[in-house]
Amino acid sequence: MKFNPSLEQAICVLVLLATQKPGVPLSSDRASDILGVSRSYFRKITRKLVLQGIIRSAPGNNGGLSLGRAAEDITLLNILEAMEGELALYEDGGLMRNIFQDGTYVERGVELLNNVFAGADALLKQYFASFTLASMMEEAMGDDHSTLNWNTTTLREWLNTTRLRMS
């Protein structure tokens, strides 16, 4: 199983928004430039996140993107399912029934196979749900909860300013 590259890009969008200065929406064009993805592709990614309420999008000159809920309330499972759909490793296509044509054990075999994969789905969902955007950022960034206005500041500029304040 391999997820689409859009999952990584969605996570990056959320990191940008979680580090964006509160109350200042991030321009979609600026965010797509930062990520280095086309604006049309970026809109496809963000649309999926908007539909799930993970982010908000406001039109207009002062509009842009912002988190749709607190970073503590956004799980990796939410992001994954927004981008990929419901997590399901296996889909019963009915081939066992075709092969064995309702033989003695076919229904038990089909049920067993479906149950095995349903159990795996449940374990994966539980695992992905245990990670929030906030917990992952905390682990990656430690106590640094600084924000910046990605619309007007580059990461390099922000890092240089942070280093000057720390010295």
Buried (B, 14 or more C-beta within 10 A) or exposed (E): EEEEEBBEBBBBBBBBBBBBBEEBBBBBEBBBEBBEBEEEBBBEBBEBBBEBEBBBBEEEEEBBBBBBBEBEBBBBBBBBBBBBEEBEEEEEEEEBBEEBEEEEEBEEBBEEEBEEBEEBBEEBBEEBBEBBBBBBBBEEEEEEEEEBEBBEEEEEEBEEEEEEEEE
